[in-house]
Amino acid sequence: MTYKIGLQTEFFENSNSSNTSSLLLALEAQKRGYKVFHFTPDNLSYYNGEVIAWVRPFIIRPVAKVSL
């Protein structure tokens, strides 16, 4: 069984200190085999008695630091 996790935050592409904890949570979930999804507050709805969200999957990949 594959577990899934959805995170409601600002876009990760615009990473800053306000969502560092969300990135760390997503990375740890990914390490444990979870499929990680992202959604923003404007993609969250209540429909027929259920909370739903339009999500998009993403994968965190390490980036090598280059010193100049």
PQR file of N, CA, C, O and H, with PARSE charges and radii, in Angstrom:
ATOM      1  N   MET A   1       0.842  -1.186   0.000 -0.4000 1.5000
ATOM      2  CA  MET A   1       0.000   0.000   0.000 -0.0000 2.0000
ATOM      3  C   MET A   1       0.883   1.243   0.000  0.5500 1.7000
ATOM      4  O   MET A   1       1.804   1.355   0.809 -0.5500 1.4000
ATOM      5  N   THR A   2       0.606   2.158  -0.892 -0.4000 1.5000
ATOM      6  CA  THR A   2       1.352   3.410  -0.959 -0.0000 2.0000
ATOM      7  C   THR A   2       0.601   4.489  -0.182  0.5500 1.7000
ATOM      8  O   THR A   2      -0.582   4.737  -0.414 -0.5500 1.4000
ATOM      9  H   THR A   2      -0.142   2.067  -1.549  0.4000 1.0000
ATOM     10  N   TYR A   3       1.313   5.115   0.735 -0.4000 1.5000
ATOM     11  CA  TYR A   3       0.716   6.211   1.492 -0.0000 2.0000
ATOM     12  C   TYR A   3       0.861   7.507   0.710  0.5500 1.7000
ATOM     13  O   TYR A   3       1.779   7.666  -0.094 -0.5500 1.4000
ATOM     14  H   TYR A   3       2.274   4.914   0.922  0.4000 1.0000
ATOM     15  N   LYS A   4      -0.052   8.422   0.958 -0.4000 1.5000
ATOM     16  CA  LYS A   4      -0.044   9.719   0.290 -0.0000 2.0000
ATOM     17  C   LYS A   4      -0.171  10.816   1.337  0.5500 1.7000
ATOM     18  O   LYS A   4      -0.821  10.645   2.368 -0.5500 1.4000
ATOM     19  H   LYS A   4      -0.798   8.293   1.611  0.4000 1.0000
ATOM     20  N   ILE A   5       0.464  11.941   1.049 -0.4000 1.5000
ATOM     21  CA  ILE A   5       0.352  13.095   1.938 -0.0000 2.0000
ATOM     22  C   ILE A   5       0.161  14.343   1.073  0.5500 1.7000
ATOM     23  O   ILE A   5       0.830  14.510   0.053 -0.5500 1.4000
ATOM     24  H   ILE A   5       0.993  12.080   0.212  0.4000 1.0000
ATOM     25  N   GLY A   6      -0.748  15.205   1.486 -0.4000 1.5000
ATOM     26  CA  GLY A   6      -0.981  16.469   0.793 -0.0000 2.0000
ATOM     27  C   GLY A   6      -0.614  17.616   1.704  0.5500 1.7000
ATOM     28  O   GLY A   6      -0.988  17.632   2.877 -0.5500 1.4000
ATOM     29  H   GLY A   6      -1.292  15.069   2.314  0.4000 1.0000
ATOM     30  N   LEU A   7       0.112  18.569   1.173 -0.4000 1.5000
ATOM     31  CA  LEU A   7       0.549  19.720   1.953 -0.0000 2.0000
ATOM     32  C   LEU A   7      -0.051  20.996   1.386  0.5500 1.7000
ATOM     33  O   LEU A   7       0.066  21.269   0.191 -0.5500 1.4000
ATOM     34  H   LEU A   7       0.416  18.556   0.220  0.4000 1.0000
ATOM     35  N   GLN A   8      -0.685  21.763   2.235 -0.4000 1.5000
ATOM     36  CA  GLN A   8      -1.232  23.062   1.831 -0.0000 2.0000
ATOM     37  C   GLN A   8      -0.223  24.134   2.213  0.5500 1.7000
ATOM     38  O   GLN A   8      -0.022  24.413   3.395 -0.5500 1.4000
ATOM     39  H   GLN A   8      -0.780  21.542   3.205  0.4000 1.0000
ATOM     40  N   THR A   9       0.407  24.731   1.215 -0.4000 1.5000
ATOM     41  CA  THR A   9       1.392  25.790   1.443 -0.0000 2.0000
ATOM     42  C   THR A   9       1.418  26.702   0.232  0.5500 1.7000
ATOM     43  O   THR A   9       0.698  26.492  -0.744 -0.5500 1.4000
ATOM     44  H   THR A   9       0.243  24.505   0.255  0.4000 1.0000
ATOM     45  N   GLU A  10       2.253  27.708   0.313 -0.4000 1.5000
ATOM     46  CA  GLU A  10       2.532  28.513  -0.869 -0.0000 2.0000
ATOM     47  C   GLU A  10       3.354  27.641  -1.811  0.5500 1.7000
ATOM     48  O   GLU A  10       3.794  26.558  -1.424 -0.5500 1.4000
ATOM     49  H   GLU A  10       2.838  27.879   1.106  0.4000 1.0000
ATOM     50  N   PHE A  11       3.561  28.092  -3.020 -0.4000 1.5000
ATOM     51  CA  PHE A  11       4.302  27.290  -3.984 -0.0000 2.0000
ATOM     52  C   PHE A  11       5.715  27.035  -3.496  0.5500 1.7000
ATOM     53  O   PHE A  11       6.394  27.942  -3.016 -0.5500 1.4000
ATOM     54  H   PHE A  11       3.203  28.972  -3.334  0.4000 1.0000
ATOM     55  N   PHE A  12       6.154  25.779  -3.626 -0.4000 1.5000
ATOM     56  CA  PHE A  12       7.497  25.421  -3.190 -0.0000 2.0000
ATOM     57  C   PHE A  12       8.576  26.033  -4.075  0.5500 1.7000
ATOM     58  O   PHE A  12       9.709  26.211  -3.627 -0.5500 1.4000
ATOM     59  H   PHE A  12       5.603  25.042  -4.016  0.4000 1.0000
ATOM     60  N   GLU A  13       8.247  26.358  -5.327 -0.4000 1.5000
ATOM     61  CA  GLU A  13       9.238  26.958  -6.203 -0.0000 2.0000
ATOM     62  C   GLU A  13       9.728  28.285  -5.635  0.5500 1.7000
ATOM     63  O   GLU A  13      10.864  28.686  -5.887 -0.5500 1.4000
ATOM     64  H   GLU A  13       7.327  26.213  -5.691  0.4000 1.0000
ATOM     65  N   ASN A  14       8.885  28.965  -4.875 -0.4000 1.5000
ATOM     66  CA  ASN A  14       9.243  30.237  -4.263 -0.0000 2.0000
ATOM     67  C   ASN A  14       9.697  30.005  -2.821  0.5500 1.7000
ATOM     68  O   ASN A  14       9.295  30.715  -1.900 -0.5500 1.4000
ATOM     69  H   ASN A  14       7.962  28.639  -4.670  0.4000 1.0000
ATOM     70  N   SER A  15      10.527  29.012  -2.660 -0.4000 1.5000
ATOM     71  CA  SER A  15      10.950  28.591  -1.323 -0.0000 2.0000
ATOM     72  C   SER A  15      11.588  29.731  -0.533  0.5500 1.7000
ATOM     73  O   SER A  15      12.445  30.465  -1.027 -0.5500 1.4000
ATOM     74  H   SER A  15      10.854  28.435  -3.408  0.4000 1.0000
ATOM     75  N   ASN A  16      11.134  29.848   0.715 -0.4000 1.5000
ATOM     76  CA  ASN A  16      11.737  30.804   1.635 -0.0000 2.0000
ATOM     77  C   ASN A  16      11.589  30.250   3.048  0.5500 1.7000
ATOM     78  O   ASN A  16      11.099  29.135   3.223 -0.5500 1.4000
ATOM     79  H   ASN A  16      10.438  29.252   1.116  0.4000 1.0000
ATOM     80  N   SER A  17      11.995  30.992   4.031 -0.4000 1.5000
ATOM     81  CA  SER A  17      11.989  30.485   5.398 -0.0000 2.0000
ATOM     82  C   SER A  17      10.582  30.171   5.909  0.5500 1.7000
ATOM     83  O   SER A  17      10.442  29.398   6.857 -0.5500 1.4000
ATOM     84  H   SER A  17      12.393  31.898   3.888  0.4000 1.0000
ATOM     85  N   SER A  18       9.533  30.749   5.307 -0.4000 1.5000
ATOM     86  CA  SER A  18       8.177  30.520   5.810 -0.0000 2.0000
ATOM     87  C   SER A  18       7.672  29.110   5.507  0.5500 1.7000
ATOM     88  O   SER A  18       6.734  28.646   6.156 -0.5500 1.4000
ATOM     89  H   SER A  18       9.646  31.377   4.537  0.4000 1.0000
ATOM     90  N   ASN A  19       8.274  28.419   4.533 -0.4000 1.5000
ATOM     91  CA  ASN A  19       7.804  27.070   4.249 -0.0000 2.0000
ATOM     92  C   ASN A  19       8.901  26.024   4.379  0.5500 1.7000
ATOM     93  O   ASN A  19       8.760  24.919   3.855 -0.5500 1.4000
ATOM     94  H   ASN A  19       9.036  28.796   4.006  0.4000 1.0000
ATOM     95  N   THR A  20       9.997  26.351   5.073 -0.4000 1.5000
ATOM     96  CA  THR A  20      11.077  25.399   5.272 -0.0000 2.0000
ATOM     97  C   THR A  20      10.591  24.157   5.998  0.5500 1.7000
ATOM     98  O   THR A  20      10.985  23.048   5.638 -0.5500 1.4000
ATOM     99  H   THR A  20      10.112  27.248   5.499  0.4000 1.0000
ATOM    100  N   SER A  21       9.749  24.310   7.008 -0.4000 1.5000
ATOM    101  CA  SER A  21       9.254  23.148   7.741 -0.0000 2.0000
ATOM    102  C   SER A  21       8.392  22.263   6.842  0.5500 1.7000
ATOM    103  O   SER A  21       8.415  21.040   6.978 -0.5500 1.4000
ATOM    104  H   SER A  21       9.429  25.211   7.300  0.4000 1.0000
ATOM    105  N   SER A  22       7.640  22.858   5.936 -0.4000 1.5000
ATOM    106  CA  SER A  22       6.842  22.067   4.996 -0.0000 2.0000
ATOM    107  C   SER A  22       7.738  21.284   4.054  0.5500 1.7000
ATOM    108  O   SER A  22       7.446  20.132   3.732 -0.5500 1.4000
ATOM    109  H   SER A  22       7.621  23.852   5.825  0.4000 1.0000
ATOM    110  N   LEU A  23       8.831  21.898   3.610 -0.4000 1.5000
ATOM    111  CA  LEU A  23       9.768  21.194   2.739 -0.0000 2.0000
ATOM    112  C   LEU A  23      10.423  20.027   3.468  0.5500 1.7000
ATOM    113  O   LEU A  23      10.595  18.950   2.898 -0.5500 1.4000
ATOM    114  H   LEU A  23       9.069  22.834   3.872  0.4000 1.0000
ATOM    115  N   LEU A  24      10.787  20.244   4.730 -0.4000 1.5000
ATOM    116  CA  LEU A  24      11.390  19.169   5.512 -0.0000 2.0000
ATOM    117  C   LEU A  24      10.397  18.034   5.753  0.5500 1.7000
ATOM    118  O   LEU A  24      10.767  16.861   5.700 -0.5500 1.4000
ATOM    119  H   LEU A  24      10.647  21.118   5.194  0.4000 1.0000
ATOM    120  N   LEU A  25       9.146  18.380   6.017 -0.4000 1.5000
ATOM    121  CA  LEU A  25       8.106  17.365   6.194 -0.0000 2.0000
ATOM    122  C   LEU A  25       7.918  16.571   4.907  0.5500 1.7000
ATOM    123  O   LEU A  25       7.820  15.345   4.940 -0.5500 1.4000
ATOM    124  H   LEU A  25       8.846  19.333   6.059  0.4000 1.0000
ATOM    125  N   ALA A  26       7.868  17.265   3.776 -0.4000 1.5000
ATOM    126  CA  ALA A  26       7.714  16.592   2.485 -0.0000 2.0000
ATOM    127  C   ALA A  26       8.902  15.682   2.187  0.5500 1.7000
ATOM    128  O   ALA A  26       8.717  14.565   1.704 -0.5500 1.4000
ATOM    129  H   ALA A  26       7.947  18.261   3.749  0.4000 1.0000
ATOM    130  N   LEU A  27      10.105  16.142   2.466 -0.4000 1.5000
ATOM    131  CA  LEU A  27      11.304  15.346   2.227 -0.0000 2.0000
ATOM    132  C   LEU A  27      11.306  14.080   3.079  0.5500 1.7000
ATOM    133  O   LEU A  27      11.621  12.998   2.583 -0.5500 1.4000
ATOM    134  H   LEU A  27      10.255  17.049   2.858  0.4000 1.0000
ATOM    135  N   GLU A  28      10.958  14.209   4.350 -0.4000 1.5000
ATOM    136  CA  GLU A  28      10.922  13.039   5.238 -0.0000 2.0000
ATOM    137  C   GLU A  28       9.845  12.052   4.794  0.5500 1.7000
ATOM    138  O   GLU A  28      10.069  10.842   4.802 -0.5500 1.4000
ATOM    139  H   GLU A  28      10.702  15.088   4.753  0.4000 1.0000
ATOM    140  N   ALA A  29       8.684  12.563   4.410 -0.4000 1.5000
ATOM    141  CA  ALA A  29       7.615  11.685   3.923 -0.0000 2.0000
ATOM    142  C   ALA A  29       8.070  10.947   2.668  0.5500 1.7000
ATOM    143  O   ALA A  29       7.815   9.753   2.513 -0.5500 1.4000
ATOM    144  H   ALA A  29       8.502  13.546   4.404  0.4000 1.0000
ATOM    145  N   GLN A  30       8.738  11.659   1.785 -0.4000 1.5000
ATOM    146  CA  GLN A  30       9.245  11.056   0.553 -0.0000 2.0000
ATOM    147  C   GLN A  30      10.252   9.954   0.871  0.5500 1.7000
ATOM    148  O   GLN A  30      10.219   8.890   0.254 -0.5500 1.4000
ATOM    149  H   GLN A  30       8.945  12.629   1.911  0.4000 1.0000
ATOM    150  N   LYS A  31      11.154  10.202   1.837 -0.4000 1.5000
ATOM    151  CA  LYS A  31      12.144   9.194   2.239 -0.0000 2.0000
ATOM    152  C   LYS A  31      11.471   7.938   2.767  0.5500 1.7000
ATOM    153  O   LYS A  31      12.003   6.837   2.620 -0.5500 1.4000
ATOM    154  H   LYS A  31      11.181  11.067   2.338  0.4000 1.0000
ATOM    155  N   ARG A  32      10.296   8.098   3.387 -0.4000 1.5000
ATOM    156  CA  ARG A  32       9.576   6.958   3.956 -0.0000 2.0000
ATOM    157  C   ARG A  32       8.637   6.285   2.955  0.5500 1.7000
ATOM    158  O   ARG A  32       7.879   5.383   3.315 -0.5500 1.4000
ATOM    159  H   ARG A  32       9.864   8.992   3.507  0.4000 1.0000
ATOM    160  N   GLY A  33       8.691   6.729   1.698 -0.4000 1.5000
ATOM    161  CA  GLY A  33       7.928   6.078   0.653 -0.0000 2.0000
ATOM    162  C   GLY A  33       6.565   6.669   0.350  0.5500 1.7000
ATOM    163  O   GLY A  33       5.800   6.085  -0.417 -0.5500 1.4000
ATOM    164  H   GLY A  33       9.307   7.461   1.406  0.4000 1.0000
ATOM    165  N   TYR A  34       6.246   7.808   0.932 -0.4000 1.5000
ATOM    166  CA  TYR A  34       4.971   8.464   0.663 -0.0000 2.0000
ATOM    167  C   TYR A  34       4.996   9.136  -0.706  0.5500 1.7000
ATOM    168  O   TYR A  34       6.046   9.592  -1.159 -0.5500 1.4000
ATOM    169  H   TYR A  34       6.868   8.283   1.555  0.4000 1.0000
ATOM    170  N   LYS A  35       3.855   9.196  -1.357 -0.4000 1.5000
ATOM    171  CA  LYS A  35       3.689  10.046  -2.524 -0.0000 2.0000
ATOM    172  C   LYS A  35       3.274  11.410  -1.981  0.5500 1.7000
ATOM    173  O   LYS A  35       2.322  11.504  -1.206 -0.5500 1.4000
ATOM    174  H   LYS A  35       3.001   8.826  -0.990  0.4000 1.0000
ATOM    175  N   VAL A  36       3.975  12.457  -2.380 -0.4000 1.5000
ATOM    176  CA  VAL A  36       3.756  13.782  -1.826 -0.0000 2.0000
ATOM    177  C   VAL A  36       3.017  14.647  -2.857  0.5500 1.7000
ATOM    178  O   VAL A  36       3.371  14.681  -4.036 -0.5500 1.4000
ATOM    179  H   VAL A  36       4.748  12.380  -3.010  0.4000 1.0000
ATOM    180  N   PHE A  37       1.989  15.338  -2.377 -0.4000 1.5000
ATOM    181  CA  PHE A  37       1.188  16.220  -3.220 -0.0000 2.0000
ATOM    182  C   PHE A  37       1.142  17.606  -2.601  0.5500 1.7000
ATOM    183  O   PHE A  37       1.321  17.764  -1.393 -0.5500 1.4000
ATOM    184  H   PHE A  37       1.701  15.310  -1.420  0.4000 1.0000
ATOM    185  N   HIS A  38       0.903  18.594  -3.424 -0.4000 1.5000
ATOM    186  CA  HIS A  38       0.885  19.979  -2.983 -0.0000 2.0000
ATOM    187  C   HIS A  38      -0.393  20.652  -3.472  0.5500 1.7000
ATOM    188  O   HIS A  38      -0.853  20.406  -4.587 -0.5500 1.4000
ATOM    189  H   HIS A  38       0.757  18.465  -4.405  0.4000 1.0000
ATOM    190  N   PHE A  39      -0.960  21.508  -2.618 -0.4000 1.5000
ATOM    191  CA  PHE A  39      -2.093  22.326  -3.043 -0.0000 2.0000
ATOM    192  C   PHE A  39      -2.062  23.654  -2.303  0.5500 1.7000
ATOM    193  O   PHE A  39      -1.496  23.768  -1.216 -0.5500 1.4000
ATOM    194  H   PHE A  39      -0.586  21.708  -1.712  0.4000 1.0000
ATOM    195  N   THR A  40      -2.679  24.649  -2.912 -0.4000 1.5000
ATOM    196  CA  THR A  40      -2.762  25.972  -2.303 -0.0000 2.0000
ATOM    197  C   THR A  40      -4.183  26.183  -1.770  0.5500 1.7000
ATOM    198  O   THR A  40      -5.100  25.473  -2.181 -0.5500 1.4000
ATOM    199  H   THR A  40      -3.139  24.557  -3.795  0.4000 1.0000
ATOM    200  N   PRO A  41      -4.378  27.132  -0.875 -0.5600 1.5000
ATOM    201  CA  PRO A  41      -5.705  27.343  -0.283  0.2800 2.0000
ATOM    202  C   PRO A  41      -6.813  27.575  -1.309  0.5500 1.7000
ATOM    203  O   PRO A  41      -7.960  27.194  -1.075 -0.5500 1.4000
ATOM    204  N   ASP A  42      -6.483  28.193  -2.440 -0.4000 1.5000
ATOM    205  CA  ASP A  42      -7.515  28.446  -3.442 -0.0000 2.0000
ATOM    206  C   ASP A  42      -7.945  27.185  -4.185  0.5500 1.7000
ATOM    207  O   ASP A  42      -8.917  27.215  -4.939 -0.5500 1.4000
ATOM    208  H   ASP A  42      -5.551  28.502  -2.630  0.4000 1.0000
ATOM    209  N   ASN A  43      -7.229  26.073  -3.980 -0.4000 1.5000
ATOM    210  CA  ASN A  43      -7.598  24.802  -4.599 -0.0000 2.0000
ATOM    211  C   ASN A  43      -8.310  23.868  -3.619  0.5500 1.7000
ATOM    212  O   ASN A  43      -8.464  22.680  -3.902 -0.5500 1.4000
ATOM    213  H   ASN A  43      -6.439  26.048  -3.367  0.4000 1.0000
ATOM    214  N   LEU A  44      -8.737  24.383  -2.492 -0.4000 1.5000
ATOM    215  CA  LEU A  44      -9.408  23.602  -1.460 -0.0000 2.0000
ATOM    216  C   LEU A  44     -10.893  23.937  -1.469  0.5500 1.7000
ATOM    217  O   LEU A  44     -11.270  25.109  -1.492 -0.5500 1.4000
ATOM    218  H   LEU A  44      -8.612  25.348  -2.262  0.4000 1.0000
ATOM    219  N   SER A  45     -11.743  22.895  -1.450 -0.4000 1.5000
ATOM    220  CA  SER A  45     -13.197  23.107  -1.508 -0.0000 2.0000
ATOM    221  C   SER A  45     -13.932  22.130  -0.600  0.5500 1.7000
ATOM    222  O   SER A  45     -13.380  21.126  -0.151 -0.5500 1.4000
ATOM    223  H   SER A  45     -11.437  21.944  -1.431  0.4000 1.0000
ATOM    224  N   TYR A  46     -15.177  22.454  -0.351 -0.4000 1.5000
ATOM    225  CA  TYR A  46     -16.083  21.582   0.380 -0.0000 2.0000
ATOM    226  C   TYR A  46     -17.220  21.236  -0.582  0.5500 1.7000
ATOM    227  O   TYR A  46     -17.942  22.126  -1.031 -0.5500 1.4000
ATOM    228  H   TYR A  46     -15.625  23.270  -0.717  0.4000 1.0000
ATOM    229  N   TYR A  47     -17.384  19.945  -0.900 -0.4000 1.5000
ATOM    230  CA  TYR A  47     -18.354  19.523  -1.907 -0.0000 2.0000
ATOM    231  C   TYR A  47     -19.045  18.242  -1.456  0.5500 1.7000
ATOM    232  O   TYR A  47     -18.380  17.255  -1.144 -0.5500 1.4000
ATOM    233  H   TYR A  47     -16.797  19.222  -0.535  0.4000 1.0000
ATOM    234  N   ASN A  48     -20.369  18.253  -1.421 -0.4000 1.5000
ATOM    235  CA  ASN A  48     -21.159  17.071  -1.024 -0.0000 2.0000
ATOM    236  C   ASN A  48     -20.692  16.470   0.304  0.5500 1.7000
ATOM    237  O   ASN A  48     -20.593  15.251   0.439 -0.5500 1.4000
ATOM    238  H   ASN A  48     -20.909  19.056  -1.674  0.4000 1.0000
ATOM    239  N   GLY A  49     -20.411  17.318   1.265 -0.4000 1.5000
ATOM    240  CA  GLY A  49     -20.028  16.839   2.592 -0.0000 2.0000
ATOM    241  C   GLY A  49     -18.587  16.376   2.709  0.5500 1.7000
ATOM    242  O   GLY A  49     -18.216  15.792   3.727 -0.5500 1.4000
ATOM    243  H   GLY A  49     -20.491  18.309   1.155  0.4000 1.0000
ATOM    244  N   GLU A  50     -17.765  16.620   1.696 -0.4000 1.5000
ATOM    245  CA  GLU A  50     -16.360  16.204   1.739 -0.0000 2.0000
ATOM    246  C   GLU A  50     -15.451  17.380   1.424  0.5500 1.7000
ATOM    247  O   GLU A  50     -15.799  18.256   0.632 -0.5500 1.4000
ATOM    248  H   GLU A  50     -18.067  17.095   0.869  0.4000 1.0000
ATOM    249  N   VAL A  51     -14.285  17.388   2.054 -0.4000 1.5000
ATOM    250  CA  VAL A  51     -13.263  18.368   1.737 -0.0000 2.0000
ATOM    251  C   VAL A  51     -12.435  17.783   0.597  0.5500 1.7000
ATOM    252  O   VAL A  51     -11.933  16.664   0.693 -0.5500 1.4000
ATOM    253  H   VAL A  51     -14.003  16.677   2.698  0.4000 1.0000
ATOM    254  N   ILE A  52     -12.297  18.551  -0.480 -0.4000 1.5000
ATOM    255  CA  ILE A  52     -11.516  18.091  -1.628 -0.0000 2.0000
ATOM    256  C   ILE A  52     -10.516  19.167  -2.017  0.5500 1.7000
ATOM    257  O   ILE A  52     -10.684  20.342  -1.690 -0.5500 1.4000
ATOM    258  H   ILE A  52     -12.705  19.461  -0.558  0.4000 1.0000
ATOM    259  N   ALA A  53      -9.478  18.748  -2.717 -0.4000 1.5000
ATOM    260  CA  ALA A  53      -8.471  19.703  -3.183 -0.0000 2.0000
ATOM    261  C   ALA A  53      -7.929  19.239  -4.526  0.5500 1.7000
ATOM    262  O   ALA A  53      -7.765  18.043  -4.765 -0.5500 1.4000
ATOM    263  H   ALA A  53      -9.341  17.794  -2.983  0.4000 1.0000
ATOM    264  N   TRP A  54      -7.654  20.201  -5.396 -0.4000 1.5000
ATOM    265  CA  TRP A  54      -6.954  19.919  -6.642 -0.0000 2.0000
ATOM    266  C   TRP A  54      -5.477  19.937  -6.279  0.5500 1.7000
ATOM    267  O   TRP A  54      -4.951  20.959  -5.837 -0.5500 1.4000
ATOM    268  H   TRP A  54      -7.788  21.173  -5.202  0.4000 1.0000
ATOM    269  N   VAL A  55      -4.818  18.818  -6.463 -0.4000 1.5000
ATOM    270  CA  VAL A  55      -3.420  18.685  -6.040 -0.0000 2.0000
ATOM    271  C   VAL A  55      -2.512  18.455  -7.234  0.5500 1.7000
ATOM    272  O   VAL A  55      -2.954  18.089  -8.323 -0.5500 1.4000
ATOM    273  H   VAL A  55      -5.244  17.988  -6.822  0.4000 1.0000
ATOM    274  N   ARG A  56      -1.234  18.680  -6.995 -0.4000 1.5000
ATOM    275  CA  ARG A  56      -0.248  18.304  -8.003 -0.0000 2.0000
ATOM    276  C   ARG A  56       0.884  17.568  -7.295  0.5500 1.7000
ATOM    277  O   ARG A  56       1.348  18.003  -6.241 -0.5500 1.4000
ATOM    278  H   ARG A  56      -0.875  18.977  -6.110  0.4000 1.0000
ATOM    279  N   PRO A  57       1.322  16.466  -7.867 -0.5600 1.5000
ATOM    280  CA  PRO A  57       2.407  15.698  -7.253  0.2800 2.0000
ATOM    281  C   PRO A  57       3.750  16.397  -7.460  0.5500 1.7000
ATOM    282  O   PRO A  57       3.934  17.148  -8.417 -0.5500 1.4000
ATOM    283  N   PHE A  58       4.664  16.138  -6.561 -0.4000 1.5000
ATOM    284  CA  PHE A  58       6.016  16.636  -6.771 -0.0000 2.0000
ATOM    285  C   PHE A  58       7.018  15.749  -6.059  0.5500 1.7000
ATOM    286  O   PHE A  58       6.679  15.031  -5.119 -0.5500 1.4000
ATOM    287  H   PHE A  58       4.514  15.528  -5.784  0.4000 1.0000
ATOM    288  N   ILE A  59       8.251  15.810  -6.520 -0.4000 1.5000
ATOM    289  CA  ILE A  59       9.356  15.039  -5.951 -0.0000 2.0000
ATOM    290  C   ILE A  59      10.469  16.026  -5.613  0.5500 1.7000
ATOM    291  O   ILE A  59      10.807  16.898  -6.414 -0.5500 1.4000
ATOM    292  H   ILE A  59       8.526  16.394  -7.284  0.4000 1.0000
ATOM    293  N   ILE A  60      11.023  15.880  -4.432 -0.4000 1.5000
ATOM    294  CA  ILE A  60      12.138  16.738  -4.027 -0.0000 2.0000
ATOM    295  C   ILE A  60      13.429  16.025  -4.414  0.5500 1.7000
ATOM    296  O   ILE A  60      13.646  14.867  -4.056 -0.5500 1.4000
ATOM    297  H   ILE A  60      10.749  15.173  -3.781  0.4000 1.0000
ATOM    298  N   ARG A  61      14.274  16.729  -5.144 -0.4000 1.5000
ATOM    299  CA  ARG A  61      15.564  16.182  -5.552 -0.0000 2.0000
ATOM    300  C   ARG A  61      16.671  17.080  -4.984  0.5500 1.7000
ATOM    301  O   ARG A  61      16.588  18.305  -5.063 -0.5500 1.4000
ATOM    302  H   ARG A  61      14.098  17.669  -5.435  0.4000 1.0000
ATOM    303  N   PRO A  62      17.703  16.456  -4.414 -0.5600 1.5000
ATOM    304  CA  PRO A  62      18.805  17.272  -3.905  0.2800 2.0000
ATOM    305  C   PRO A  62      19.541  17.978  -5.042  0.5500 1.7000
ATOM    306  O   PRO A  62      19.656  17.447  -6.147 -0.5500 1.4000
ATOM    307  N   VAL A  63      20.029  19.161  -4.761 -0.4000 1.5000
ATOM    308  CA  VAL A  63      20.799  19.921  -5.734 -0.0000 2.0000
ATOM    309  C   VAL A  63      22.190  20.133  -5.165  0.5500 1.7000
ATOM    310  O   VAL A  63      22.345  20.568  -4.024 -0.5500 1.4000
ATOM    311  H   VAL A  63      19.936  19.593  -3.864  0.4000 1.0000
ATOM    312  N   ALA A  64      23.189  19.827  -5.958 -0.4000 1.5000
ATOM    313  CA  ALA A  64      24.573  19.998  -5.496 -0.0000 2.0000
ATOM    314  C   ALA A  64      24.921  21.488  -5.427  0.5500 1.7000
ATOM    315  O   ALA A  64      24.575  22.264  -6.318 -0.5500 1.4000
ATOM    316  H   ALA A  64      23.063  19.473  -6.885  0.4000 1.0000
ATOM    317  N   LYS A  65      25.605  21.863  -4.360 -0.4000 1.5000
ATOM    318  CA  LYS A  65      26.041  23.253  -4.233 -0.0000 2.0000
ATOM    319  C   LYS A  65      27.369  23.414  -4.972  0.5500 1.7000
ATOM    320  O   LYS A  65      28.257  22.565  -4.886 -0.5500 1.4000
ATOM    321  H   LYS A  65      25.886  21.233  -3.637  0.4000 1.0000
ATOM    322  N   VAL A  66      27.475  24.507  -5.686 -0.4000 1.5000
ATOM    323  CA  VAL A  66      28.691  24.798  -6.437 -0.0000 2.0000
ATOM    324  C   VAL A  66      29.337  26.025  -5.824  0.5500 1.7000
ATOM    325  O   VAL A  66      28.695  27.067  -5.688 -0.5500 1.4000
ATOM    326  H   VAL A  66      26.754  25.196  -5.755  0.4000 1.0000
ATOM    327  N   SER A  67      30.598  25.909  -5.455 -0.4000 1.5000
ATOM    328  CA  SER A  67      31.290  27.074  -4.910 -0.0000 2.0000
ATOM    329  C   SER A  67      32.068  27.755  -6.031  0.5500 1.7000
ATOM    330  O   SER A  67      32.730  27.110  -6.843 -0.5500 1.4000
ATOM    331  H   SER A  67      31.120  25.063  -5.566  0.4000 1.0000
ATOM    332  N   LEU A  68      31.964  29.062  -6.045 -0.4000 1.5000
ATOM    333  CA  LEU A  68      32.651  29.852  -7.089 -0.0000 2.0000
ATOM    334  C   LEU A  68      33.908  30.472  -6.568  0.5500 1.7000
ATOM    335  O   LEU A  68      34.607  31.165  -7.307 -0.5500 1.4000
ATOM    336  H   LEU A  68      31.425  29.587  -5.385  0.4000 1.0000
TER
END
